[in-house]
Amino acid sequence: GEDTEMRSFPILIQTLNDIKSIASGHYHCLAVANTGKVHTWGSGSWGKLGLASDANQRSPRMIASIQSSIVETVSCGSHHSVAITATGDVWTWGKGARGQLGHNSVKEEYSPRLVAMLRKRGAERVRCGDDHTLVLLRNGDVLAFGANAHGQLGLGDLQDRGLPMQIVGGPGFDEEQIADMACCGNSSLVLSNTGKVYMFGDAGKEAKDNLANFWIPQLIKFLPKGDPITAVGRSGNSCFAVSDTGNLFRWTLANAVHADSGDDSNSLLESMHAIRGVVRIYCGVDHMAVICTPDMGCT
């Protein structure tokens, strides 16, 4: 809204109604209305608001240049933004210095630009890290582009990509269809439709002796087998998984590194018993929130 003061409690944005999807980056926000129109506000640096300038916007403003498209979902990186339309097209704008916009360029885009390589590919979901982007197609394939200094694209090397590249992965991963993704900072998580979770990218200081292991998707083996995972989340130093029965699990980057060391899985995975009936999880860099079923609630 118009207020620029920091708030420690929720404030209703009176000018936004019938919102179906939201996303936030470093000091900027996007909101998608049920009509498919996208509203944006916050810091305009690098053109990440998509309003054809780098000016800040104190209250929500519709992005006019894509108002003819019906947008389904959005995601924000630190300084870039991505939208997926009902037709499965992908639009990106903002900072492009690491190729995170997918246009084979390192230039900023001050207005939404269609990612040519993803046109008519059937994009369904998108997740952004600081400077990288993952796009999930309807056929279960994942394409990655942008910064890759920590292997966060899952392509087996540390080379940035300016164009979308399919993540192939190692043995077992190739046969998987991906159902969900999560990104934070310089790391990524993906969830297969069989309930398996894979991690790649920055694994912290604990991984200094086997960094290359996380340049491709690594299976997290210590998650429970009898309670399939249905959603994943990623914060600054923690990974989260929601199970089919509504249980919430957490593990750290160090736990993931030690997963093959023979440690007991119970010592690597934290079950957050005080939170039950979880159906959705949302993560920021240093915080997380969940939505629970009405009959369970959270404590």
PyMOL commands that set and color helices and strands:
alter all, ss='L'
color gray80, all
select helices_A, chain A and resi 45-47+64-66+116-118+173-175+205-207+211-215+253-260+265-268
alter helices_A, ss='H'
color red, helices_A
select strands_A, chain A and resi 19-24+28-33+38-42+57-62+71-76+80-85+90-94+109-114+123-128+132-137+142-146+161-166+178-184+187-192+197-201+218-219+229-234+238-243+248-252+270-271+278-283+288-292
alter strands_A, ss='S'
color yellow, strands_A
deselect
rebuild
show_as cartoon
